[in-house]
Amino acid sequence: EIVLTQSPGTLSLSPGERATLSCRASQSVSSSYLAWYHQRPGQAPRLLIYGASNRAAGIPDRFSGSGSGTDFTLTISRLEPEDFAVYYCQQYGGSPLITFGQGTRLEIK
Amino acid sequence: QVQLQESGPGLVKPSETLSLNCTVSGHSVTSDYWGWIRQPPGKGPEWIGYIYYSGSTNYNPSLNSRVTISLDTSKKQLSLKLTSVTAADTAVYYCVRDRSVSWYFSWGQGTLVTVSS
């Protein structure tokens, strides 16, 4: 199983600041198969980034993804109030086919 | 725009079978990948499996012997059956869909299923 480890567990920042979230895989993941979601309380996860660096439809350009191999990063350039949520990375290709990280909680400082 | 709506019992007894449906609107079910993901309270999502519109399936090995996912194209309905449930199966269950097998753009609102006697 490909285990995804996200860091930090909790990130406390203020609106307007830059956020950098990390996702590390236990074995190499194809960049084509790494995605990021966020989840607000009481809502379903929402796809933000697919293929490591492609924004999903309707996602603002303050969200960007990068990385390859075992290290991937989600960056939010300037935090808006609605960005405070839990963020998950997800990979495809191992066994099971799809696994998620344990999440990073982005909270208002 | 595709809409997914899960339905089914909110409470299931241990050792019984969990059965959920997902009604699809605004999109054809004769294409794409359709699946189920669950999320235990306070934890991250767990992929259950998918069915391709052609009928091929792939399940999480940890659940493989207990899970069946089916797609009724005439009713535009996706179904999940999970047998021999225990308290560990308590979770919010989401119906999902995408053109890609690799991630999921469309999610239902989710339905909480509690396993308890």
Interface residues (C-beta under 8 A of the other chain):
Chain A: S32 Y33 A35 Q43 A44 P45 R46 L47 Y50 A56 A57 Y88 Q90 Y92 G93 S95 P96 L97 I98 T99 F100 G101 Q102 G103
Chain B: K43 G44 P45 E46 W47 N58 N60 P61 S62 Y94 S100 V101 S102 W103 Y104 F105 W107 G108 Q109 G110
